Amino acid sequence: MRERPLTLLQDDLVDYEKAMERMTDLVGQRQRDERPDTLWLLSHPQVYTAGRRTLQQHLPDPSHGIPVVNTGRGGQLTYHGPGQLVGYLIVKLGDDEGIVDYVREVELRLVRALGTLDVPAERRDTPPGSPLLTGVWTTGTGRKIVSIGMRQSRGVTSHGFALNVEGDLTPWNWAVACGMPEVDMTSLNREVPSDAGTMDRVRAAVAEAFEAS
């Protein structure tokens, strides 16, 4: 894995659509070389976000009252809420890299971060003809703990990952997460029910894994 130090930005709870406006600004700055590669860590109020390949039948029942926002990222439906750590990655890729290459790097860095938090984890290759297994999975229980959906524009990445830390997992059951009806979404606190899942500790582990400061 290549060295790739990032500048770290951190916020607490940020409305999803306002975050998208800021992310667009950050991407434009990176495309113009007005800022360095950046990792932005934050959380969102409850919202479902639909990727470009999300099927209508995978959307949640609107009676639950959680909004659904369409996005331009890759991936399928995901959920955001308090207690989840979201990381947006604004990174200029090398001439020898594509977005798929960088997503694999993101998976491996998050596996590293989870290992320091006592949650053995892995990335998975997708068998031919199967739904994409992009993300990070626990090795002990086989559950999905990180969702990833990214895109690139003019050589700069946007969007990123969502790591479930200590929030309510129930809303994941109200829709088809990641295009996989049988997926069992988990959180760090579900896997290690102790203080290992405190958000401050997770933020620090993720920042270190991404060489972000």
N, C-alpha and C positions, 0 to 999 in steps of 0.2 A: 504494500500500500504506500503510495507516494506521500511525502510530507505536504500538508496543506493547511497552514495556520489560518485561522479565521478571526475576524473581529466579532466580539460578543455583544449583542444587544439583549436586554432583559426587560420584560414587563410582566405584570400580573394578569388580570382579566381584561381582555380587549375584545370588543364587539367584532364579529367575524368580518363584516363588510368594511368596517373601518380599517381592520388589519389588512384587507386586500388592497385598499387604497394606498396604504403605506408601503406594502410589499411592492406594488407597481412602481412607486417612486424609487425604492431601493434598487430594483432591477434596472430602471433607467439610469440611475447613477452608476451602477456597475458596468453597464454597457458602454457608458461614456468614460469609463476609468476615473470616475470622480470619487469612488470609494473602494475599499478593499473587499475581498471575499468576506461574507458575513453570515453568522448564525444568529437568528433572532428567536429567543425562547420566550414563550408566553402561554396563556391559557385562554379559552373562549367560554362565554356563556353557552348554554345548551343550543346546539344546532346540528343538523345533518347536512353534509355536503356531498353532492353527487358529481362524480367524474364523468368524462365524456362517454364512457361505455355503460353507464348505469341503466339498467332496465326499469321500465315503469313499474313492473310488478315487485321490484325490490324496495320500493319506497315505503316509508312508514305510514301507518294509519294517521291521518291528520288529526284525529280526535285526541291524540296525546299532547297536542299543542306545541310541539317542537318544530320550528321552521325548517324548511329544506331550501338550500341554496345551490344552484347550479354553478359549477366551476369549470375552468379550462384545463385543469390538471389531468394527468393520467390516473388510472385506478378507477375504482367503483365507489359505491356508497360507503361513507364513514360517518362516525358520530364524534362530536366534540362536546366537552362539558367541563365544569369545575373538577379539579383533581386529576386532570390529564395534562401532560406536558406536551406542548406543540412546539416543533422546531421548524422554522422556515429558513431555507438555505439559498442564499443568493451568491452563487459561485460561478466564476468564468471558467469554462472547461478548456482544457488544452486541445490543440489541433488533432491529437490522436485519441480523443475521448468523445463518447456520445452519452446521451442521458441514461441509457441502460447501464453503461459502465459505472457512472456515478451513483446510480441507485444501488448497485452491488456494494460500492464502497460505503454508502450510508448504512446499509444493512450490517456490514461487518463492524463498523464503528459502534453501532448500537449494541451489537452482541458483546463487544468489549465493555461498554458501559454497564450493561446488565450483569456481566460477570463480576465486576467490582461491587455490585449490589447483592451478591449471593443468589443470583437467578441465572443458572446456566441456560444459554439460549443459542439459537442457530438461525441461519438463513436457509432457505430451501430452493432447490431448482424445480422448475415446473415441468412435469412429464408432458410429452406431446399429447395434445387434445384435452388437457385439463385446464381448469381455471387458473389464472396467474397466482402464484404463491408468493408474490412480492410482500415483504414485511419481515418481521422477526417472530419466532416461535419459541416457546419454552421447551427445553429438551426433556425435562422430567415429566411434564403433564401433557405435552403436545398441544398446548393452547396458544392462541395468537395474542401477543402482548403489544406489538407495534404495527401500526398501519402506515404505509408509505404511498404517496402519490405526488409525482413531480412532473415538470415539463421544462423545456428550454426554449429560449427565444434569443436569436442572434448570439448564440453561444453562451448565454447566461441562464442558470437554473432558477426556478422559483418553486413555491410550495415546499413540501417537505414531509415530515413525519409526525405521528401522534403516538405518544407512549402513555399507556394507562398506568397511573401511579396509585391513586387512592380514592377515586371517585366512584359514584354509583354506576354499576355495569348494566342495570336493568334496561336502559334505552337501547342498548345493542340488540336486545331480543325483540324489539318492536319493528325491525326492518331486516333486510338481508344484507349483512355486513360483508363488504369486500367481494360481493358476487358469489358467496359461498353459503348456502342455506344451513349447512351443518357446522359451520365454524363456531368454536367455543372461545369467545373473547375473554381475556383475563387481565388482571392488573398486578402490579408489583406487590401490593398489599395482600392480594389473594394468594399469591405464590409464597410470600414470606410475611406472614402476619405478625410483624414486629415493627419497630421504629425504622427499619431499613428503608421503608417506602416514603419517608418524609420528603416533601417536595424539594426542600433546600438541598438535601443530600443527593437527590436524583439530578437536579440541575447541575450541581458541581461535577457529578460523574459524567454526565453527557457532555458538558463543556470540555472536560479534560479529554474525553475520547475523540472529540472533534478538533483538538488543539486550538480551542477558542478562548480568547482572553480580551 
